[in-house]
Amino acid sequence: PIGGAHRATTLKLELPRGVETAGEWERPQGQPSIENPREKIYTGLVRFTRRVKVADPPKPARLRVVVDYEVCQQAFCLPPAKLRQTIELDGP
């Protein structure tokens, strides 16, 4: 919203035993906010990725991603929300 601060998007990865991260999150660059050019915002559909290294995971191995975000327009923001996704790892 005009004159207000946007809530930063945060990402959390919950990994099972035998799985670890291999690098940092890859995120879109974002565009400068009209209200605060130092603040970057995302528009439209965005993709966040992070590589993981699988050593000896339990079967089945599931990891969980939690995205904490806020959707805003110029006049208002919706309440902050969390998106939770569980991903099952396939493998030999």
C-alpha positions as CSV (number, residue, x, y, z in Angstrom):
1,P,0.0,0.0,0.0
2,I,1.1,3.6,-0.5
3,G,3.2,4.7,2.4
4,G,3.3,1.2,4.0
5,A,5.9,-1.4,4.2
6,H,5.5,-4.8,2.5
7,R,6.2,-8.0,4.3
8,A,9.2,-9.8,2.9
9,T,8.7,-13.3,1.4
10,T,10.4,-15.9,3.5
11,L,11.1,-19.5,2.7
12,K,11.7,-22.4,5.1
13,L,12.7,-25.9,4.1
14,E,12.2,-28.8,6.5
15,L,14.3,-31.8,5.6
16,P,14.2,-35.4,6.7
17,R,17.3,-37.3,8.0
18,G,19.7,-38.0,5.1
19,V,18.8,-35.0,3.1
20,E,20.6,-31.6,3.2
21,T,20.7,-28.4,1.3
22,A,23.2,-27.8,-1.5
23,G,23.3,-24.1,-1.9
24,E,21.1,-21.1,-1.3
25,W,17.6,-20.3,-2.5
26,E,17.4,-19.2,-6.1
27,R,14.8,-16.3,-6.3
28,P,13.7,-13.9,-9.0
29,Q,15.4,-10.5,-8.8
30,G,12.2,-8.6,-8.1
31,Q,11.3,-5.1,-9.2
32,P,11.7,-1.9,-7.2
33,S,8.5,-0.9,-5.3
34,I,7.0,2.4,-6.5
35,E,6.7,3.5,-2.9
36,N,10.2,2.4,-1.8
37,P,12.7,1.8,-4.7
38,R,15.0,0.0,-2.2
39,E,12.3,-2.6,-1.6
40,K,12.0,-5.3,-4.2
41,I,8.6,-6.8,-5.0
42,Y,7.4,-9.8,-7.1
43,T,4.6,-9.6,-9.7
44,G,2.8,-12.4,-11.3
45,L,3.9,-16.0,-11.0
46,V,7.3,-16.5,-9.3
47,R,9.5,-19.5,-8.8
48,F,11.9,-20.2,-5.9
49,T,14.2,-23.2,-6.1
50,R,16.8,-24.8,-3.9
51,R,18.9,-27.8,-4.5
52,V,19.1,-30.7,-2.0
53,K,21.6,-33.5,-1.7
54,V,20.2,-36.9,-0.9
55,A,22.5,-39.3,1.0
56,D,20.5,-42.0,2.7
57,P,17.0,-40.8,3.3
58,P,14.2,-42.8,5.0
59,K,11.7,-44.4,2.7
60,P,9.4,-42.6,1.9
61,A,11.4,-39.4,2.2
62,R,9.3,-36.2,2.4
63,L,10.5,-32.6,2.6
64,R,8.3,-29.7,3.5
65,V,8.5,-26.1,2.2
66,V,6.8,-23.2,3.9
67,V,6.4,-19.9,2.1
68,D,5.4,-16.9,4.2
69,Y,4.2,-14.1,2.0
70,E,1.9,-11.1,1.6
71,V,-0.1,-10.0,-1.5
72,C,-0.5,-6.3,-2.0
73,Q,-2.0,-3.8,-4.4
74,Q,-1.5,-0.1,-4.4
75,A,-4.5,0.6,-2.2
76,F,-4.3,-2.3,0.3
77,C,-2.6,-5.6,1.3
78,L,-4.3,-8.9,2.1
79,P,-3.4,-10.5,5.5
80,P,-0.1,-12.3,5.5
81,A,-0.4,-16.0,4.5
82,K,1.6,-19.2,4.6
83,L,1.8,-21.7,1.8
84,R,2.8,-25.2,3.0
85,Q,3.8,-27.9,0.5
86,T,5.0,-31.4,1.1
87,I,7.2,-33.0,-1.5
88,E,7.8,-36.7,-1.7
89,L,11.3,-37.6,-3.0
90,D,11.5,-40.4,-5.6
91,G,14.6,-42.4,-6.0
92,P,16.2,-45.8,-6.3
